[in-house]
Amino acid sequence: MFLLDHTVVTSPSDLTTASKCEFAFARQLDAKLGLIEIERQARDPLEARAAELGDEHENRWLERYRATRNVVEIERPRIDRGALREAAENTERAFRENAEVVFQATFFDEDTNMVGFADFIVRQKDGRYRVQDTKLARSVKVTALLQLAAYYEQLQRIGVDADTTVELILGTDEISEHDVRDIVPVYRNRRARLLQIVGERTRATEAAEWGDPRYAVDGRCEFCEPEVEASRDLLLVAGMRPTQRAKLIAAGIHTIDELATSEVAPQNLREQARLQLQASGPIPPFHMFAPDQIGHLPAPDPGDIFFDFEGDPMWAEPGSDVWGLEYLWGFVDVENGTEEPRFTALWAHDRAEERQALRDFLGHVVELRGRYPGMHVYHYSSYETAALKRLSVRYGECEQELDDLLRAGVFVDLYPIVRRALKVGSRSYSIKKLE
């Protein structure tokens, strides 16, 4: 999104922003229009790393195409009308000359004030052109499909015979195919909504305010979070869903404080709000409303351990498209003959060490269970067991041992037990908040 001759020009990526949080898009647009000054947060290192890996992913596919096909590469233009028109004309010329692959195809629709840069548009055997977009994600997101639909419609606008199949090249190098005719109606609806917001903001004389019912919020983005805190919004309440928030606002309840004293709000939300307001120290207040759930836990055993991972989802070996490294395998036990907890750390700095950590950890559990048949491995959330399954299959290690442990119920996930048994005066029930 940018201003061109005092006109707001949007891009398909703006659809992603607005789809996630309309308030965030409105605030960023207000800043462009001079209605408000915003101080952007420093870029999160993980976000920066993801962007870097995304560029590497795109460049790998560009090199593949360069090695096998004739690629026309459109230079990214400056942000001025003449340069954008020239890049768009070069793109159209590439299609007229039957380019096999067009990289960074530039579309500049001056009727709707939209500019877009498509990763790859590839000529098929039947002569039609197929839109492809590289995404670092490992699964398909609706917002990514909306961008594909945008480029498909731009191809149609300039008279290019476009394939109705569009493709996402995921970070795993899997190619996910989709029929664009299923996506276009959603895209047009979201595009119309985007233009509606643009129209409202360009006519406005003041910046969009928090609580404006016209704009949907996600509640946790960098634009929402300060407003939630400052206004004591209902989104401060743990487990508050947008639909619940809307109903409470309609009933005249706008803040966590009002919710805590309300006699008409749902009891579970009211109690959650009250507990959060009572929190005053490092240990939050809590209420055990279903003690029978605690009673379902296994009996304590001297061999019990608590297990947790720390991982880097963006780590990859040079030249590999397999991401993620579980670099710290930590567990606590009291099996050392005293009542003092003992922490053991298994570190992994590469794939070989990760594989060894898998062997060492599961080997330790199997050995411990041989001495303490009633022992269990406690963890918080399903990530640990899911990751162990994934790594066991990847390396072909300890598959039978892990299967035996899972079938025997040795692993016990505490998160669902906490949610079923306790209310805690904390906005979040994550382990980092409750530890």
C-alpha positions in Angstrom: 0.0 0.0 0.0 1.3 3.5 -1.0 0.2 6.9 -2.2 0.6 7.6 -5.9 -0.3 11.2 -6.9 -2.5 11.4 -3.7 -4.2 8.1 -4.7 -4.1 5.0 -2.5 -2.7 2.1 -4.4 -3.1 -1.4 -2.8 -1.6 -4.7 -3.5 -2.7 -8.4 -3.0 -0.6 -8.5 0.1 -2.8 -5.9 1.6 -5.6 -8.4 1.4 -3.6 -10.6 3.8 -3.2 -7.7 6.3 -6.9 -6.7 6.2 -8.1 -10.3 6.3 -6.1 -10.8 9.5 -7.0 -7.5 11.2 -9.0 -4.7 9.5 -8.1 -2.3 12.3 -4.4 -2.8 11.6 -4.9 -2.1 7.9 -7.0 1.0 8.7 -4.4 2.3 11.1 -1.6 1.8 8.6 -3.6 3.5 5.9 -4.4 6.4 8.3 -0.7 6.8 8.7 -0.1 7.0 5.0 -2.9 9.6 4.8 -1.4 11.7 7.5 -4.2 11.2 10.0 -2.0 9.7 12.6 1.6 9.0 13.4 2.5 5.5 14.3 5.7 4.1 15.8 6.3 0.7 14.4 7.9 -1.9 16.6 11.3 -3.2 15.8 11.1 -6.2 13.5 10.9 -9.4 15.3 14.1 -11.5 14.7 12.0 -14.6 13.9 10.0 -12.6 11.4 13.2 -11.2 9.8 14.6 -14.8 9.6 11.3 -16.0 8.0 11.6 -13.3 5.4 15.2 -14.2 4.6 14.2 -17.9 4.3 11.3 -16.9 2.1 13.6 -15.2 -0.3 15.9 -18.2 -0.4 13.0 -20.5 -1.1 11.9 -18.2 -4.0 15.5 -18.0 -5.4 15.9 -21.8 -5.3 12.9 -22.2 -7.5 14.1 -19.4 -9.8 17.4 -21.3 -10.3 15.4 -24.4 -11.1 13.5 -22.6 -13.8 16.6 -20.9 -15.1 18.2 -24.3 -15.6 15.3 -25.8 -17.5 13.2 -23.1 -19.0 13.4 -19.7 -20.7 12.8 -17.2 -17.9 11.9 -13.6 -18.5 12.7 -11.6 -15.3 10.8 -8.3 -14.8 12.9 -5.8 -12.8 11.1 -4.5 -9.7 10.1 -0.9 -10.6 10.4 2.3 -8.6 7.2 3.5 -7.0 6.2 6.1 -9.6 3.6 5.9 -12.3 5.9 5.9 -15.2 8.1 3.1 -13.8 5.1 1.0 -12.9 3.6 1.4 -16.4 6.9 0.4 -18.0 7.2 -2.7 -15.9 3.6 -3.7 -16.6 4.2 -3.2 -20.3 7.3 -5.3 -20.2 5.2 -8.0 -18.5 2.6 -7.9 -21.2 5.3 -8.1 -23.9 6.7 -11.2 -22.3 3.3 -12.9 -22.5 2.8 -11.8 -26.1 6.2 -13.3 -27.0 5.2 -16.6 -25.4 7.7 -16.6 -22.6 8.0 -19.9 -20.9 8.3 -18.4 -17.4 7.7 -14.9 -16.2 9.3 -14.0 -12.9 8.1 -11.1 -10.9 5.4 -10.2 -13.4 4.2 -6.7 -12.7 0.5 -5.8 -12.9 -0.6 -2.2 -12.6 -4.4 -1.7 -12.8 -5.0 2.0 -12.9 -8.8 1.6 -12.9 -8.8 -0.1 -9.5 -5.5 1.3 -8.3 -3.9 -2.1 -7.7 -0.3 -3.1 -8.1 1.0 -6.7 -7.8 4.2 -8.7 -8.4 3.6 -12.4 -9.1 6.4 -14.8 -8.2 6.1 -17.1 -11.2 3.7 -17.4 -14.1 4.4 -20.5 -16.1 3.4 -21.4 -19.7 1.6 -24.8 -19.9 1.7 -27.3 -22.8 -1.7 -26.0 -24.0 -0.4 -22.5 -24.1 -2.3 -21.2 -21.0 -0.4 -19.5 -18.2 -0.5 -20.8 -14.7 0.1 -18.6 -11.6 2.5 -19.9 -9.0 3.5 -18.3 -5.7 6.2 -19.5 -3.3 5.3 -19.5 0.4 7.5 -20.5 3.2 4.6 -22.0 5.1 4.2 -25.7 5.3 0.5 -25.7 4.8 -2.0 -23.7 2.7 -3.4 -20.5 4.1 -6.5 -18.8 2.6 -4.8 -15.5 2.4 -2.2 -17.0 0.1 -4.9 -18.3 -2.2 -6.4 -14.9 -2.4 -3.2 -13.5 -3.8 -3.2 -16.3 -6.5 -6.8 -15.3 -7.4 -5.7 -11.6 -7.7 -2.9 -12.5 -10.2 -5.3 -14.8 -12.2 -7.8 -11.9 -12.6 -5.0 -9.6 -13.7 -4.0 -12.1 -16.4 -7.5 -12.1 -17.6 -7.7 -8.3 -17.5 -4.7 -7.9 -19.9 -6.1 -10.6 -22.2 -3.7 -13.5 -21.3 -5.2 -17.0 -21.5 -5.0 -18.1 -17.9 -5.0 -21.6 -16.5 -7.8 -22.1 -14.0 -5.4 -24.2 -11.9 -3.2 -22.1 -9.6 -0.4 -23.4 -7.4 1.3 -22.7 -4.1 4.9 -23.9 -3.8 5.1 -24.5 0.0 8.3 -24.3 2.1 8.5 -28.1 1.9 8.7 -27.8 -1.9 5.3 -29.5 -2.1 3.1 -28.0 -4.9 -0.4 -27.5 -3.8 -2.9 -27.2 -6.7 -6.2 -25.3 -6.5 -9.1 -24.5 -8.8 -9.1 -20.7 -8.9 -12.8 -20.7 -9.7 -13.4 -21.8 -6.2 -11.3 -18.9 -4.8 -12.4 -16.0 -7.1 -15.7 -15.3 -5.3 -14.0 -15.1 -1.9 -11.3 -12.9 -3.4 -13.8 -10.5 -5.0 -15.6 -10.2 -1.7 -12.4 -9.5 0.2 -11.2 -7.1 -2.4 -14.5 -5.2 -2.3 -14.2 -5.0 1.5 -10.6 -3.7 1.1 -11.7 -1.0 -1.2 -14.6 -0.1 1.1 -12.1 0.5 3.9 -9.9 2.5 1.6 -12.9 4.7 0.7 -13.9 5.2 4.3 -10.4 6.2 5.4 -9.7 8.6 2.5 -12.9 10.4 3.4 -12.1 10.5 7.1 -10.8 13.5 9.0 -9.6 11.6 12.0 -7.8 8.2 12.5 -9.8 5.1 13.1 -10.5 4.6 16.8 -10.3 1.4 18.8 -13.8 0.0 19.2 -15.0 1.3 15.8 -17.6 -1.4 15.0 -16.8 -1.1 11.3 -13.5 -2.8 11.6 -12.8 -6.4 12.7 -9.8 -6.9 15.0 -7.6 -9.9 15.9 -6.8 -8.4 19.3 -3.1 -9.4 19.5 -1.3 -7.7 16.6 1.1 -4.8 17.2 -1.7 -2.3 16.5 -4.4 -4.0 18.7 -2.3 -5.0 21.7 -1.7 -1.5 23.1 -5.4 -0.6 22.5 -6.5 -3.7 24.3 -4.4 -2.9 27.3 -5.2 0.8 27.4 -9.0 0.3 27.1 -9.2 -2.7 29.4 -10.9 -4.5 26.6 -12.7 -7.8 27.0 -9.9 -9.4 24.9 -7.8 -9.3 28.1 -9.9 -12.2 29.4 -8.3 -15.6 28.7 -10.3 -17.7 26.3 -12.4 -14.8 25.1 -13.7 -15.5 21.6 -14.6 -12.6 19.1 -18.2 -13.9 19.0 -18.5 -13.8 22.8 -16.9 -10.3 22.9 -19.4 -9.0 20.3 -22.4 -10.4 22.4 -21.0 -8.9 25.6 -20.5 -5.5 23.9 -24.1 -5.6 22.6 -25.2 -6.2 26.2 -23.3 -3.1 27.3 -20.3 -4.9 28.7 -17.1 -3.4 27.3 -14.2 -4.0 29.7 -12.8 -6.8 31.9 -13.8 -4.8 34.9 -17.4 -4.6 33.8 -17.4 -8.3 33.0 -16.1 -9.2 36.5 -19.1 -7.4 38.2 -21.7 -8.3 35.7 -24.7 -10.5 36.8 -25.8 -11.3 33.2 -22.5 -12.5 31.7 -21.7 -16.2 31.4 -20.4 -17.5 34.7 -17.2 -19.0 33.3 -16.1 -15.7 31.7 -17.2 -13.7 34.7 -15.1 -15.9 37.0 -12.1 -15.8 34.7 -12.2 -12.0 34.7 -12.5 -11.8 38.5 -9.5 -14.1 38.9 -7.4 -12.0 36.6 -8.3 -8.8 38.4 -7.3 -10.4 41.7 -3.8 -11.2 40.4 -1.2 -9.0 42.1 2.0 -11.0 42.4 4.2 -13.5 40.5 1.8 -16.4 41.4 -1.7 -15.8 40.0 -4.8 -16.8 42.0 -6.5 -20.0 40.8 -9.7 -21.9 41.5 -10.0 -25.7 41.1 -13.5 -26.1 39.8 -13.3 -29.8 38.8 -11.0 -31.5 41.3 -12.1 -34.9 40.0 -9.9 -34.2 36.9 -6.8 -34.0 39.1 -7.9 -37.3 40.6 -7.7 -38.9 37.2 -3.9 -38.3 37.1 -1.7 -41.3 37.6 -0.3 -42.0 41.1 3.1 -40.3 41.7 6.1 -42.5 41.0 9.8 -42.0 41.8 10.5 -42.5 38.1 8.3 -39.7 36.9 9.8 -37.0 34.7 8.6 -33.7 33.2 9.7 -33.2 29.6 9.8 -30.1 27.4 11.3 -29.1 24.1 12.9 -25.9 22.9 13.1 -25.6 19.1 14.0 -23.2 16.3 11.3 -23.6 13.6 13.4 -21.6 11.1 16.6 -23.6 11.4 17.8 -25.6 8.3 21.0 -27.1 7.1 22.6 -25.5 4.1 20.9 -26.7 0.9 18.1 -28.4 2.8 14.4 -27.7 2.6 13.7 -29.5 5.9 13.2 -26.9 8.6 13.1 -26.9 12.3 15.6 -28.2 14.9 14.7 -29.4 18.5 17.8 -28.0 20.0 17.1 -28.5 23.7 15.6 -31.6 25.2 15.0 -30.9 28.9 13.6 -33.0 31.6 13.3 -32.9 35.3 13.1 -35.8 37.7 13.8 -36.7 41.4 15.2 -40.2 40.6 18.5 -39.2 42.0 17.7 -40.5 45.5 16.7 -37.1 46.9 13.6 -35.0 46.8 15.4 -32.2 45.0 14.4 -31.9 41.3 17.2 -32.5 38.9 17.3 -30.9 35.4 19.0 -32.8 32.5 19.6 -31.1 29.2 20.3 -32.8 25.9 21.6 -30.3 23.3 21.4 -30.6 19.6 23.1 -28.1 17.2 22.6 -30.1 14.0 20.7 -33.0 12.5 23.2 -35.6 13.8 22.9 -34.3 17.3 19.1 -34.1 17.1 19.0 -37.8 16.1 21.3 -38.7 19.0 19.1 -36.7 21.4 16.1 -38.7 20.2 18.0 -41.9 20.9 19.3 -40.8 24.3 16.0 -39.4 25.5 13.8 -42.4 24.5 16.6 -44.8 25.6 16.6 -43.1 29.0 12.8 -43.4 29.3 12.8 -47.1 28.3 15.6 -47.8 30.8 13.8 -45.8 33.6 10.5 -47.6 32.9 12.3 -50.9 33.3 13.2 -49.9 36.9 10.0 -48.0 37.6 7.1 -49.6 35.7 4.6 -47.0 37.0 6.5 -44.0 35.8 5.1 -41.4 33.4 6.5 -38.6 31.2 4.5 -35.5 31.9 4.5 -32.7 29.3 2.4 -29.6 28.6 0.5 -29.6 25.2 0.6 -32.1 22.4 3.7 -30.7 20.7 6.1 -33.0 22.5 4.5 -36.3 21.4 3.8 -35.0 17.9 7.5 -33.9 17.5 8.7 -37.3 18.9 6.6 -39.1 16.3 7.8 -36.9 13.5 11.5 -37.3 14.4 11.2 -41.0 15.0 9.8 -41.4 11.4 12.4 -39.0 9.9 15.4 -40.8 11.3 13.9 -44.3 11.5 15.0 -44.5 15.1 13.2 -45.9 18.2 9.9 -46.2 16.3 8.9 -49.4 18.2 10.0 -48.1 21.5 8.0 -44.9 21.0 4.9 -46.8 19.8 5.1 -49.0 22.9 5.3 -46.0 25.2 2.4 -44.2 23.6 0.2 -47.2 23.6 1.0 -47.8 27.3 -0.1 -44.2 28.2 3.3 -43.3 29.5 3.1 -39.8 28.1 0.6 -37.6 30.0 -0.4 -34.2 28.6 -1.1 -31.8 31.4 -2.6 -29.0 29.4 -6.1 -30.4 28.8 -6.2 -31.4 32.5 -5.3 -27.8 33.6 -8.1 -26.5 31.3 -10.6 -28.9 32.5 -9.8 -28.6 36.2 -8.6 -25.0 36.9 -9.3 -21.4 36.3 -6.2 -19.3 36.7 -5.9 -15.5 37.0 -3.8 -15.2 33.9 -4.5 -13.9 30.4 -2.7 -16.9 29.0 -2.7 -20.6 30.0 0.6 -21.2 28.1 3.4 -23.0 30.0 5.6 -19.9 29.9 2.8 -17.9 31.7 1.9 -20.6 34.2 5.3 -22.2 35.0 
